[in-house]
Amino acid sequence: MSRIIHKIAIITDAQIRNGAGSSRVKAGTQSWERAATSRRLRLLSAALLVAIFPVAAESADDIKLPAGYRHWFHVNTMIVDKASPLFEALGGMHNVYINSAGEPALKKSGPYPDNTMFVSDVHEFTVSDGSYVEGPRKALATMVKNSKKYASTGGWGFQAWAGGDPKKAVVTDPVKQCFECHQPKKDQDYVYSTNIP
């Protein structure tokens, strides 16, 4: 959206310099006043565009990998195997944790307060003698609740790191890569995990 505003401002400046609307504006001081007023109105219109139209989801780049998540409340473990249509993107053993800010809401089935964080520690797995055995880490994924900052994605920010490496963030489009999948769980505050007492 900021690119649109920038383009509008450039177009407006160019129009003023090139005498756009000069047939409507008298020469001298009056033309400069009208041009300045016209420029302000166009910039105001551009600002209103930002306020009226939804802005894209906040970048996932600002979400950092939380430390000590393995000491948080363990929500559940889920295995996405080859029989699942999600296997290609999400296959693995998911160990899901929630921080202390969100734990009471989890136990009451939501809604979750701001500052809630979920972490899914995703590992490869093998099946040996009928038992699922955790393998190497595949990724770490997190959901962070901030109702205002991430309003366009249901109040949640999303990020994942390949192999759990904080230098290898993989979410570049939170709407397409994460939120579209979470939308069916709107009635659960966009969260798939539930409390298992």
GUNUTI-623820 format. One record per residue: residue number from 0; x, y, z of N, C-alpha, C in turn. Coordinates in Angstrom, 1 decimal. Example, Ala and Ser with C-alpha at 12.3 -4.5 7.8 and 13.67 -1.06 7.14 Angstrom:
BEGIN
DOBA     k     n_px     n_py     n_pz    ca_px    ca_py    ca_pz     c_px     c_py     c_pz
DOBA     0     13.2     -5.7      7.8     12.3     -4.5      7.8     13.2     -3.3      7.8
DOBA     1     12.8     -2.2      7.1     13.7     -1.1      7.1     12.9      0.0      7.9
//
This chain:
BEGIN
DOBA     k     n_px     n_py     n_pz    ca_px    ca_py    ca_pz     c_px     c_py     c_pz
DOBA     0      0.8     -1.2      0.0      0.0      0.0      0.0      0.9      1.2      0.0
DOBA     1      2.0      1.2      0.7      2.9      2.4      0.7      3.4      2.7     -0.7
DOBA     2      3.6      1.7     -1.5      4.0      1.9     -2.9      2.9      2.7     -3.6
DOBA     3      1.6      2.4     -3.4      0.6      3.1     -4.0      0.6      4.6     -3.6
DOBA     4      0.7      4.8     -2.3      0.8      6.2     -1.8      2.0      6.9     -2.5
DOBA     5      3.1      6.3     -2.5      4.3      6.9     -3.1      4.0      7.3     -4.6
DOBA     6      3.4      6.3     -5.3      3.1      6.6     -6.7      2.1      7.8     -6.9
DOBA     7      1.1      7.8     -6.0      0.1      8.9     -6.1      0.8     10.2     -5.8
DOBA     8      1.7     10.3     -4.8      2.5     11.5     -4.5      3.3     11.9     -5.7
DOBA     9      4.0     10.9     -6.3      4.8     11.3     -7.5      4.0     11.8     -8.6
DOBA    10      2.9     11.1     -8.9      2.0     11.6    -10.0      1.5     13.0     -9.7
DOBA    11      1.1     13.2     -8.4      0.6     14.5     -8.0      1.6     15.6     -8.2
DOBA    12      2.9     15.3     -7.8      4.0     16.3     -8.0      4.2     16.6     -9.5
DOBA    13      4.2     15.5    -10.3      4.4     15.7    -11.7      3.3     16.5    -12.3
DOBA    14      2.1     16.2    -11.9      0.9     17.0    -12.5      1.0     18.5    -12.1
DOBA    15      1.4     18.8    -10.9      1.6     20.2    -10.5      2.7     20.8    -11.3
DOBA    16      3.8     20.2    -11.5      5.0     20.7    -12.2      4.6     20.9    -13.7
DOBA    17      3.8     20.0    -14.2      3.5     20.1    -15.6      2.2     20.9    -15.9
DOBA    18      1.7     21.5    -14.9      0.5     22.4    -15.0     -0.8     21.7    -15.2
DOBA    19     -0.9     20.5    -14.6     -2.2     19.8    -14.7     -3.3     20.7    -14.1
DOBA    20     -4.4     20.7    -14.8     -5.5     21.5    -14.3     -5.3     23.0    -14.5
DOBA    21     -4.3     23.4    -15.4     -4.1     24.9    -15.5     -5.2     25.6    -16.2
DOBA    22     -6.1     24.9    -16.9     -7.2     25.5    -17.5     -8.2     26.0    -16.4
DOBA    23     -8.2     25.3    -15.3     -9.1     25.7    -14.2     -8.5     26.6    -13.2
DOBA    24     -7.1     26.9    -13.3     -6.4     27.7    -12.3     -5.9     28.9    -12.9
DOBA    25     -6.2     30.1    -12.3     -5.7     31.4    -12.8     -4.2     31.5    -12.5
DOBA    26     -3.6     32.3    -13.3     -2.2     32.5    -13.1     -1.8     33.2    -11.8
DOBA    27     -0.5     33.1    -11.5      0.0     33.8    -10.3     -0.2     33.0     -9.0
DOBA    28     -0.4     33.8     -7.9     -0.4     33.2     -6.6     -1.6     32.2     -6.5
DOBA    29     -2.7     32.6     -7.1     -3.9     31.8     -6.9     -3.7     30.4     -7.5
DOBA    30     -2.9     30.3     -8.6     -2.6     28.9     -9.2     -1.8     28.1     -8.2
DOBA    31     -0.8     28.7     -7.6      0.0     28.0     -6.6     -0.8     27.5     -5.4
DOBA    32     -1.7     28.4     -4.9     -2.5     28.0     -3.8     -3.4     26.8     -4.1
DOBA    33     -4.0     26.9     -5.3     -4.9     25.8     -5.7     -4.1     24.5     -5.9
DOBA    34     -2.9     24.7     -6.5     -2.1     23.5     -6.8     -1.7     22.8     -5.4
DOBA    35     -1.3     23.7     -4.5     -0.9     23.2     -3.2     -2.1     22.5     -2.5
DOBA    36     -3.3     23.1     -2.6     -4.5     22.5     -2.0     -4.9     21.2     -2.7
DOBA    37     -4.7     21.2     -4.1     -5.0     20.0     -4.8     -4.0     18.9     -4.4
DOBA    38     -2.8     19.2     -4.2     -1.8     18.2     -3.8     -2.2     17.7     -2.4
DOBA    39     -2.5     18.5     -1.5     -2.9     18.1     -0.1     -4.1     17.2     -0.2
DOBA    40     -5.1     17.5     -1.0     -6.3     16.7     -1.2     -5.9     15.3     -1.7
DOBA    41     -5.0     15.3     -2.7     -4.6     14.0     -3.3     -3.9     13.1     -2.3
DOBA    42     -3.0     13.8     -1.5     -2.3     13.0     -0.4     -3.3     12.5      0.6
DOBA    43     -4.3     13.4      1.0     -5.3     12.9      1.9     -6.1     11.8      1.4
DOBA    44     -6.4     11.8      0.1     -7.1     10.7     -0.5     -6.3      9.4     -0.5
DOBA    45     -5.0      9.5     -0.7     -4.1      8.4     -0.6     -4.1      7.8      0.8
DOBA    46     -4.0      8.7      1.8     -4.0      8.3      3.2     -5.3      7.6      3.5
DOBA    47     -6.4      8.1      3.0     -7.7      7.4      3.2     -7.8      6.0      2.6
DOBA    48     -7.1      5.9      1.4     -7.1      4.5      0.8     -6.5      3.5      1.8
DOBA    49     -5.4      3.9      2.5     -4.8      3.0      3.4     -5.8      2.7      4.6
DOBA    50     -6.5      3.7      5.0     -7.4      3.5      6.1     -8.6      2.7      5.8
DOBA    51     -9.1      2.8      4.5    -10.3      2.1      4.1    -10.1      0.7      3.7
DOBA    52     -9.0      0.5      2.8     -8.8     -0.9      2.3     -7.9     -1.7      3.2
DOBA    53     -8.2     -3.0      3.4     -7.4     -3.8      4.3     -5.9     -3.8      3.8
DOBA    54     -5.1     -3.7      4.8     -3.6     -3.8      4.5     -3.2     -5.2      4.6
DOBA    55     -2.2     -5.6      3.8     -1.7     -6.9      3.9     -1.2     -7.3      5.2
DOBA    56     -1.2     -8.6      5.5     -0.7     -9.1      6.8      0.6     -8.6      7.2
DOBA    57      0.8     -8.3      8.4      2.1     -7.9      8.9      3.2     -8.9      8.6
DOBA    58      4.3     -8.4      8.2      5.4     -9.3      7.8      5.7    -10.3      8.9
DOBA    59      6.0    -11.5      8.5      6.4    -12.6      9.5      7.9    -12.4      9.9
DOBA    60      8.6    -11.5      9.2     10.0    -11.3      9.5     10.3    -10.9     10.9
DOBA    61      9.3    -10.2     11.6      9.6     -9.7     12.9      9.4    -10.7     14.0
DOBA    62      8.9    -11.9     13.7      8.6    -12.9     14.7      9.9    -13.7     14.9
DOBA    63     10.3    -13.8     16.2     11.5    -14.5     16.6     11.2    -15.8     17.2
DOBA    64     12.1    -16.7     17.1     12.0    -18.1     17.6     12.1    -17.9     19.2
DOBA    65     11.1    -18.4     19.9     11.1    -18.2     21.4     12.0    -19.2     22.0
DOBA    66     12.7    -18.7     23.1     13.6    -19.6     23.8     12.8    -20.3     24.9
DOBA    67     13.3    -21.5     25.2     12.7    -22.2     26.4     11.3    -22.8     26.1
DOBA    68     10.9    -22.9     24.9      9.5    -23.4     24.6      9.3    -24.8     25.1
DOBA    69     10.4    -25.6     25.2     10.2    -27.0     25.7      9.8    -27.1     27.2
DOBA    70      9.9    -26.0     27.9      9.5    -25.9     29.3      8.0    -25.4     29.4
DOBA    71      7.4    -25.0     28.3      6.0    -24.6     28.2      5.1    -25.8     28.4
DOBA    72      3.8    -25.6     28.5      2.8    -26.6     28.6      2.8    -27.4     27.3
DOBA    73      2.9    -28.7     27.3      2.9    -29.6     26.1      1.4    -29.8     25.8
DOBA    74      0.9    -29.3     24.7     -0.5    -29.4     24.3     -0.8    -30.8     23.9
DOBA    75     -0.1    -31.3     22.9     -0.3    -32.6     22.3      0.8    -32.9     21.3
DOBA    76      0.8    -34.2     20.9      1.7    -34.6     19.8      0.8    -35.2     18.7
DOBA    77      1.1    -34.8     17.5      0.3    -35.2     16.3      1.2    -35.7     15.2
DOBA    78      0.8    -36.7     14.6      1.6    -37.2     13.5      0.9    -37.1     12.2
DOBA    79      1.5    -36.4     11.2      1.0    -36.2      9.9      1.8    -37.2      9.0
DOBA    80      1.1    -38.3      8.6      1.8    -39.3      7.8      1.4    -39.2      6.3
DOBA    81      1.9    -40.1      5.6      1.7    -40.1      4.1      0.3    -40.3      3.7
DOBA    82     -0.6    -40.8      4.6     -2.0    -40.9      4.3     -2.7    -39.5      4.3
DOBA    83     -2.1    -38.5      4.9     -2.7    -37.2      5.0     -2.5    -36.3      3.7
DOBA    84     -3.5    -35.6      3.3     -3.2    -34.7      2.1     -2.3    -33.5      2.5
DOBA    85     -2.0    -33.4      3.8     -1.1    -32.3      4.3      0.4    -32.8      4.4
DOBA    86      0.6    -34.1      4.0      1.9    -34.7      4.3      3.0    -33.9      3.5
DOBA    87      2.8    -33.5      2.3      3.9    -32.9      1.5      4.3    -31.6      2.2
DOBA    88      3.4    -30.8      2.7      3.8    -29.5      3.4      4.1    -29.7      4.8
DOBA    89      3.3    -30.5      5.5      3.4    -30.6      7.0      3.7    -31.9      7.6
DOBA    90      4.2    -32.9      6.8      4.4    -34.2      7.2      5.5    -34.2      8.4
DOBA    91      5.2    -35.0      9.4      6.1    -35.2     10.5      5.4    -35.4     11.8
DOBA    92      6.2    -35.5     12.8      5.7    -35.6     14.2      5.7    -34.2     14.8
DOBA    93      4.5    -33.7     15.2      4.4    -32.3     15.7      4.2    -32.4     17.2
DOBA    94      5.2    -31.8     17.9      5.0    -31.7     19.4      4.6    -30.2     19.6
DOBA    95      3.4    -30.0     20.1      2.9    -28.6     20.2      2.9    -28.2     21.7
DOBA    96      3.4    -26.9     21.8      3.6    -26.3     23.1      2.9    -24.9     23.1
DOBA    97      2.4    -24.5     24.3      1.8    -23.2     24.5      2.5    -22.5     25.7
DOBA    98      2.6    -21.1     25.5      3.2    -20.4     26.6      2.2    -20.1     27.7
DOBA    99      2.7    -19.6     28.9      1.8    -19.4     30.0      0.8    -18.3     29.8
DOBA   100      1.0    -17.4     28.8      0.0    -16.4     28.5     -1.3    -17.1     27.9
DOBA   101     -1.1    -18.1     27.2     -2.2    -18.8     26.5     -2.8    -20.0     27.1
DOBA   102     -2.0    -20.6     28.1     -2.4    -21.9     28.7     -3.8    -21.8     29.3
DOBA   103     -4.2    -20.8     30.1     -5.6    -20.8     30.7     -6.6    -20.8     29.6
DOBA   104     -6.4    -20.0     28.5     -7.4    -20.0     27.4     -7.5    -21.3     26.7
DOBA   105     -6.4    -22.0     26.6     -6.4    -23.4     26.0     -7.3    -24.3     26.8
DOBA   106     -7.1    -24.2     28.1     -7.9    -25.1     29.0     -9.4    -24.8     29.0
DOBA   107     -9.7    -23.5     28.6    -11.1    -23.1     28.5    -11.6    -23.1     27.0
DOBA   108    -10.8    -23.6     26.1    -11.1    -23.7     24.7    -11.2    -22.3     24.0
DOBA   109    -10.3    -21.4     24.5    -10.2    -20.0     23.8    -11.3    -19.1     24.3
DOBA   110    -11.3    -17.9     23.8    -10.4    -17.3     22.8     -9.1    -16.9     23.5
DOBA   111     -8.0    -16.8     22.7     -6.7    -16.6     23.2     -6.4    -15.1     23.4
DOBA   112     -5.7    -14.7     24.5     -5.3    -13.3     24.7     -4.1    -13.0     23.9
DOBA   113     -3.9    -11.7     23.7     -2.6    -11.2     23.1     -1.4    -11.8     23.8
DOBA   114     -0.4    -12.0     23.2      0.9    -12.5     23.7      0.9    -14.1     23.8
DOBA   115     -0.2    -14.7     23.5     -0.2    -16.2     23.4      0.7    -16.6     22.3
DOBA   116      1.5    -17.7     22.6      2.3    -18.3     21.6      2.2    -19.8     21.6
DOBA   117      2.1    -20.3     20.4      2.1    -21.8     20.2      3.4    -22.1     19.4
DOBA   118      4.1    -23.1     19.8      5.2    -23.6     19.0      5.0    -25.1     18.6
DOBA   119      5.2    -25.4     17.4      5.1    -26.8     16.9      6.5    -27.2     16.5
DOBA   120      7.0    -28.1     17.3      8.4    -28.7     17.1      8.2    -29.9     16.2
DOBA   121      8.5    -29.8     14.9      8.2    -30.8     13.9      9.5    -31.6     13.6
DOBA   122      9.3    -32.9     13.7     10.4    -33.9     13.5     10.0    -34.9     12.4
DOBA   123     11.1    -35.4     11.7     10.9    -36.5     10.9     10.5    -37.7     11.8
DOBA   124     10.0    -38.8     11.2      9.8    -39.9     12.1      9.9    -41.2     11.2
DOBA   125     10.1    -42.3     11.9     10.1    -43.6     11.3      9.1    -44.5     12.0
DOBA   126      8.7    -45.5     11.4      7.9    -46.5     12.1      8.7    -47.8     12.2
DOBA   127      8.9    -48.2     13.4      9.8    -49.4     13.7      9.0    -50.3     14.6
DOBA   128      8.7    -51.5     14.1      8.0    -52.5     14.9      6.7    -52.0     15.4
DOBA   129      6.0    -51.2     14.6      4.7    -50.6     14.9      4.7    -49.4     15.8
DOBA   130      5.9    -48.9     16.1      6.1    -47.7     16.9      6.6    -46.5     16.1
DOBA   131      6.0    -45.4     16.4      6.5    -44.1     15.7      7.7    -43.6     16.5
DOBA   132      8.8    -43.4     15.8     10.1    -43.0     16.5     10.5    -41.6     15.9
DOBA   133     10.6    -40.7     16.8     11.0    -39.3     16.5     12.4    -39.3     15.9
DOBA   134     12.5    -38.6     14.8     13.8    -38.4     14.1     14.3    -37.0     14.2
DOBA   135     15.2    -36.6     13.2     15.7    -35.2     13.2     14.7    -34.2     13.1
DOBA   136     15.0    -33.0     13.6     14.1    -31.9     13.5     13.9    -31.4     12.1
DOBA   137     12.7    -31.2     11.7     12.4    -30.8     10.3     12.1    -29.3     10.3
DOBA   138     11.4    -28.8     11.4     11.1    -27.3     11.4     10.6    -27.0     12.8
DOBA   139     10.6    -25.7     13.1      9.9    -25.1     14.3      9.0    -24.1     13.7
DOBA   140      7.7    -24.1     14.1      6.7    -23.2     13.7      6.1    -22.5     14.9
DOBA   141      5.7    -21.3     14.7      5.1    -20.6     15.8      3.9    -19.7     15.3
DOBA   142      2.9    -19.6     16.2      1.8    -18.7     16.1      1.9    -17.7     17.2
DOBA   143      1.8    -16.4     17.0      1.9    -15.4     18.0      0.6    -14.5     17.9
DOBA   144     -0.1    -14.3     19.0     -1.4    -13.6     19.0     -1.1    -12.1     19.3
DOBA   145     -1.5    -11.3     18.4     -1.5     -9.8     18.6     -2.6     -9.3     17.8
DOBA   146     -3.8     -9.0     18.4     -5.0     -8.7     17.7     -4.9     -7.5     16.7
DOBA   147     -4.1     -6.5     17.1     -4.0     -5.3     16.3     -3.0     -5.5     15.2
DOBA   148     -1.8     -6.0     15.6     -0.7     -6.1     14.6     -1.0     -7.1     13.5
DOBA   149     -1.7     -8.2     13.8     -2.0     -9.2     12.9     -3.5     -9.3     12.6
DOBA   150     -4.2     -8.2     12.6     -5.7     -8.2     12.4     -6.1     -8.9     11.1
DOBA   151     -5.3     -8.7     10.0     -5.7     -9.3      8.8     -5.6    -10.8      8.7
DOBA   152     -4.9    -11.4      9.7     -4.8    -12.9      9.8     -5.4    -13.4     11.1
DOBA   153     -6.6    -12.9     11.4     -7.3    -13.3     12.6     -6.6    -13.0     13.9
DOBA   154     -5.7    -12.1     13.9     -5.0    -11.7     15.1     -3.7    -12.5     15.4
DOBA   155     -3.4    -13.4     14.5     -2.2    -14.3     14.7     -1.1    -14.0     13.7
DOBA   156      0.1    -14.0     14.1      1.3    -13.9     13.3      1.9    -15.3     13.2
DOBA   157      2.5    -15.6     12.0      3.0    -16.9     11.8      4.4    -16.9     11.3
DOBA   158      5.2    -17.9     11.7      6.6    -18.0     11.2      7.0    -19.5     11.4
DOBA   159      7.9    -19.9     10.6      8.5    -21.2     10.7     10.0    -21.1     10.3
DOBA   160     10.8    -22.0     10.9     12.2    -22.0     10.6     12.6    -23.4     10.2
DOBA   161     13.2    -23.6      9.0     13.7    -24.9      8.6     14.7    -25.4      9.5
DOBA   162     14.5    -26.7      9.9     15.5    -27.3     10.8     15.5    -26.7     12.2
DOBA   163     14.7    -25.7     12.5     14.7    -25.0     13.7     15.8    -23.9     13.8
DOBA   164     16.4    -23.6     12.6     17.5    -22.6     12.5     16.9    -21.2     12.4
DOBA   165     17.2    -20.4     13.5     16.6    -19.0     13.4     17.0    -18.2     12.2
DOBA   166     18.0    -18.6     11.5     18.4    -17.9     10.3     17.7    -18.4      9.1
DOBA   167     16.9    -19.4      9.2     16.2    -20.0      8.0     14.7    -19.9      8.1
DOBA   168     14.2    -18.6      8.2     12.8    -18.4      8.3     12.2    -18.8      6.9
DOBA   169     11.0    -19.4      6.9     10.5    -19.9      5.6      9.1    -19.2      5.3
DOBA   170      8.5    -18.5      6.2      7.2    -17.9      5.9      7.4    -16.5      5.3
DOBA   171      7.0    -16.4      4.1      7.2    -15.1      3.4      5.8    -14.5      3.1
DOBA   172      4.8    -15.3      3.1      3.4    -14.8      2.8      2.5    -15.5      3.9
DOBA   173      2.3    -14.9      5.1      1.6    -15.6      6.1      0.1    -15.9      5.7
DOBA   174     -0.5    -15.1      4.8     -1.9    -15.4      4.4     -1.9    -16.7      3.7
DOBA   175     -1.1    -16.8      2.6     -1.2    -18.0      1.8     -0.5    -19.2      2.4
DOBA   176      0.6    -19.0      3.1      1.3    -20.2      3.7      0.7    -20.7      5.0
DOBA   177      0.0    -19.9      5.7     -0.5    -20.3      7.0     -2.0    -20.0      7.3
DOBA   178     -2.4    -18.8      7.1     -3.7    -18.4      7.5     -4.8    -19.1      6.7
DOBA   179     -4.6    -19.3      5.4     -5.7    -19.9      4.6     -6.0    -21.3      5.2
DOBA   180     -5.0    -22.0      5.7     -5.3    -23.3      6.3     -6.0    -23.2      7.7
DOBA   181     -5.7    -22.1      8.4     -6.3    -21.9      9.7     -7.7    -21.4      9.7
DOBA   182     -8.1    -20.8      8.6     -9.5    -20.2      8.5    -10.6    -21.1      8.9
DOBA   183    -10.6    -22.4      8.5    -11.7    -23.3      8.9    -11.9    -23.4     10.5
DOBA   184    -10.9    -23.0     11.2    -10.9    -23.1     12.7    -11.2    -21.8     13.3
DOBA   185    -11.9    -20.9     12.6    -12.3    -19.6     13.1    -13.0    -19.7     14.5
DOBA   186    -13.9    -20.7     14.6    -14.7    -20.9     15.8    -13.8    -21.3     17.0
DOBA   187    -12.5    -21.7     16.7    -11.6    -22.0     17.8    -10.4    -21.0     17.8
DOBA   188    -10.8    -19.8     17.4     -9.7    -18.7     17.3     -8.6    -19.1     16.4
DOBA   189     -8.9    -19.8     15.3     -8.0    -20.2     14.3     -6.9    -21.2     14.8
DOBA   190     -7.2    -21.9     15.8     -6.2    -22.8     16.4     -6.7    -24.3     16.2
DOBA   191     -5.9    -25.1     15.7     -6.2    -26.5     15.6     -6.1    -27.3     16.9
DOBA   192     -5.1    -27.0     17.7     -4.8    -27.8     18.9     -5.9    -27.5     19.9
DOBA   193     -6.3    -28.6     20.6     -7.3    -28.5     21.7     -6.7    -29.1     23.0
DOBA   194     -7.2    -28.7     24.1     -6.8    -29.3     25.3     -7.2    -30.7     25.5
DOBA   195     -6.3    -31.6     25.9     -6.7    -33.0     26.2     -6.3    -33.2     27.6
DOBA   196     -7.4    -33.2     28.5     -7.1    -33.3     30.0     -6.4    -34.6     30.4
//
